[in-house]
Amino acid sequence: MLNKDKDFIEERLLSRVPEYNTKFPSTILIDTISFCNLRCSMCFHHSMKRKKGIMEMDLFKKIIDEVAVKRPNAKIWITFFGEGLMLKDLPQKVKYAKDCGLTDVLLNSNGNLLKNEFSKQLIISGLDAIYVGIDAFKKDTYEKFRVGGNLEKVVKGVLEYKELLSKYGNSKQKIFVQFVEMEENKKELDDFVSFWNGHEVPVKIRPMVSWGGKVEANYVADGIDRIPCFWAMNTINISDNGKVCLCSVDLDCEENMGDINTQSIEEVWNSTLLEFRRNHIERLWDNLPNMCQNCKDWISGYAEYKG
């Protein structure tokens, strides 16, 4: 949980601001699918305006092939906004990335589609880590946030995945559960951490985001001097059609920063996104795009882990 002491928070965050003038991003978010099977109350997905789709395999391979040459140790989030477990060929995509030499292929999921055989395929394909968003300890709280989800099914799926890791994985492959801290669920955080750490599953804790002001959020950033956005400093976000979005909360790609169909990741990173990062590092907030100028979601990139 984020400490509420302003000076402590600011000192800690400033020590973690990534270097902005890198030649290639350290994190790549790939929108392999923009469909989802839930309608979570704290998520903007059900109001997303851009057309939902699935990334063509040729485009996916183009992205992976460049990363393999330029920065194979980059974090590759194989989904950006949708539910990756809806992709029948997800294990094949993971395997392609791993066969190309990528060392950190990750998946964000709500976990409702975690099933024994599919989990086994993901592990064997080499998936380095899966982060399962749960956000609640109690069933009624879970159902309030994760609309359409089933907590019992998710817990079973996570524990089965962990067991399968011991059989088919290696010591570097992990599973995490995530807790997005909100006013309505924070009283369950201690029980949540205790339960999952008791099963030797680490917990990622982060504040809720507003998706660039699209939904209401309770900000721990209120009263804290703004610093460069963690996501802006190290992340490129590629939509399913290849367009590069401004940042990790620009889910409608309102700010088109480039097109990976016709450009390389390196080219976009060192042109439009370089200027974006420079404005952050120099605190030129008024020079940022409108959705970024008053955004408070920047603090969510500085998440904490327990266990």
N, C-alpha and C positions, 0 to 999 in steps of 0.2 A: 504494500500500500504506500502511496506517495506521502512522504512526510509533509505536514502542512506548514512547517517553518519556512518562511519565504527565503531567508538568506541561505539556509541549508540547501533548499531545492535549487536555487539559482547557481550556487557554487558547484553542486553535483552535476547539473545539466551542462554547464559551461565546459566542464572537464571532459564531456562526452561528445561535443560537437565534432562531426567528421570533417576531414580535409575536403575542401570544395574543388581544388584545382587538380583533380585526378584526370587521367586520360581516358578512363573507361569506368563505368559505374560498378560499384561493388555489389549492388542488388538489382536484379531484373525481375519485374513482375510481369507475367505473361497471362493475358486474358484468354486462355485456351477455350473457356466456355463462359458465357455471361448469363446462362440460365441458372435458376436455383429452385430447390424443392421446398423451401420454407418461406414464410412471410414474417420475418423477425421484426418486432416492434421498434427496435432501435436502429434498424437498417433502412437505407434509402432504396434498396433494390426494387421493391414493388412500385416505386414511382419513377424508375429510370426511364429516360426519354429515348436514349439511343436504341437502335434496333439490336435485339439480342441475337447472338450467333455463336458459332463454334469455329475456332481458328482452323484454317486449312493446314494440312500436314506440311505442305511445301513451305509455308511461311514459318511454321514452328521450327522446321529444320534449318531454315535460313538464320533464324535467331540463335539457335543452339550452336550451329556451325561457327558463327562469328564469336560467340562467347568462348567456345572451346579454343579458339586461336588467341583471342585477346586477353581473356581473364578466366581461365577454367575454374578458379577457386571462388568465383563470385557466387553470392546467394541467388539461386534461381527458384522463385516462387512460381510453381507450374500452374497456379491459378491466381487471378487478380481479384475478381469480384464474384464470380459464379461458384457453383458447387462442383468441384472436380470429380467427385465420385459418381457423377452422372455420365461421365465419359467412359464408354466401354473400352476404349483403347488407351486409357490413362496409363496402365502398366507398360504398354509399348512406348508411349511418349517418354516415360521415366527411363526406360531401358535405353532408348536412343540417346538421351542426354548423358546417361552414365557411360555408355559405350564410347561417347565422344570425349570422355575424360573429365566431365564436370564432377566436382567433389562435394557440392552442397545443394542438392535438389530437394525442395521443400514443398509441402502441401498444406494449405489452410482448408478446413472442412467443418461442417456442422456435425459430422459423424453419424447421421441418421441412416446412411447407406453403407456403413461399415459392416461387412459380412465376412465370414471366415475365409472362404476361398478367394474372394477379391482381395482381402487384406494380405493373404499369403502371396498372391501375385505381385502386389505392390512391394512387399518386403523383398521378394526374390529379384524383382526388377532393379532394386538398389535404392529405393526412396530413402533419403537420408533422415528425414524427419517429417512427421505429420503433427499439425497443431489442431486440436479439436476444440471448437468454441462451445462452451456449455453454459457458463455465466450464472449458475445457480446450484444450490445444494438441495433445495426442496422442489418437489414435483410441481406444485402450483406456481411457484416463482418461475421455474423453467418454462412452463407452458404459457405464461404471460409474455415472456420475452421471445422465446423460440416457437413462434406460432406454427403449428402443424408438426412439431417435433415430438419425440418420445424419449424422455429422460432415461427410462429403464433400458431401452434399446441402445442408446448411446453409451451408457455406462458399460453394458455388456460388450459392446463392440470395442471400446477402448481397452478393456481388460483382456479380451480375446487377442487383440492386436499385440498387446504387450507380451502375452504368452507365446504368440507366434514369433515374435522377435527373438525370443530365447531359443527357438527351434531352428528358424530359417535365416535370421539376420546376423549381424555382426555387432561388435561392441560400440561402433560409431553410429548405428542407426537408433533413432529415438522416437518416442511419442510424448507429446506435451498436451496438457489441457489448458484452456484459456478462460480467464475470468475478466470480463469487461465490467469494471467497477461503476455502478450506478447508485443513485440514492436508494432505490427500491431493493437492491440486493446486497448492499455492502455489509449488512448484519449477518449474512451467511458466509462471508469470506473466510473466516477462521475455520468453520466447519468444513468448507470446501477444500481448503489447503490441507487440513488435517486428514481428511478422507483420502485425497489423492496422494499425498506424500506417504500415507500409510501403505499405499499400494505401489510405492516407489515410482510414482508418475509426477514429474515436475510440473509446476503451475506457472503459467505466464499471466501476469496481472497488468492490465493497462486501463487508462481512462476511456470512457466512451468518446467517440468522435461524432461530430455533427454532419459529417460528409460535406464539409465546406459550407455549413450553415443551412443544410437541407432539412435537418431534424433538430429538435431541441436537445441540448446536452448540458449536464452540470459540469462546469469546468473547474478542474484543480488548477488551471493556469490563471484564473482570475487573481489579479494583484501581483503577478509575477512578471518581471520585465521580459519582454519577448527576446528570444534568441533564434539563431538560424534553425530552420526546420530540419530535423534529423532525416526525414524522408527526402526532402528536397536536395540535401547534400549528397546522398549516395544512391538514389533510386531512379530508375527509368521505368515507366509504366506503359506497357504496350497493349492496346485493345485488340479484340479478336479480329478486327479488319486491318490491323497493322498501324493504325494511327497512334501516335504517342500522346498520351494525356499529360496534363500539367503536373499532376502529382497523384498520390495514392488515394486521395479523397475526391478527385475530379472524375467521378464515375460516369458522367455523361460526356466526358471529353469535350467540355465547353471550350477549353483552350487547346487547340491542336498545335503541338510543338514539333511535329514531324511525321514522316510516314516511312515505316520500315520496309514497305513493299519496294520503295524506290531509293531509300537511303540506308546507310549502315547505322547501327547503334552508335558507333564511335562518332560518326558525322553529326548526328543529332545531339549527342552528349556534349560535343565541343563547339556547338553553335548556339541554338536557341536555349538549350538547357544550361549552358555555361553562363549566359547572361542572367538567367533566372537565379542560379546559385550565387553569382557575384552580388546581385542585389540583396540576397539574404545575408551573406557574410559581411557586407558593408552596412547592413541595417537600413537599406534604402527601401523601406516598406512602401512608400508612396509610388515607387517605380514598379511594384508588382502588379500582376493582373488583379482585377477587381475582387474575384473570389478569394484571393490570397491575402489581400491587404488587411482585412479584419479577422482572418481565420485564427482560431485558437486550437485547432486540431494538432498543431505542430508538436505539442507536448506528448501526444500519444505515441510518437515514435520512440520515446525514451522509456519504454516499458520495463517492468521489473520481473524477476523470476524468483520462485521459491521452491526449494527442494532440488 
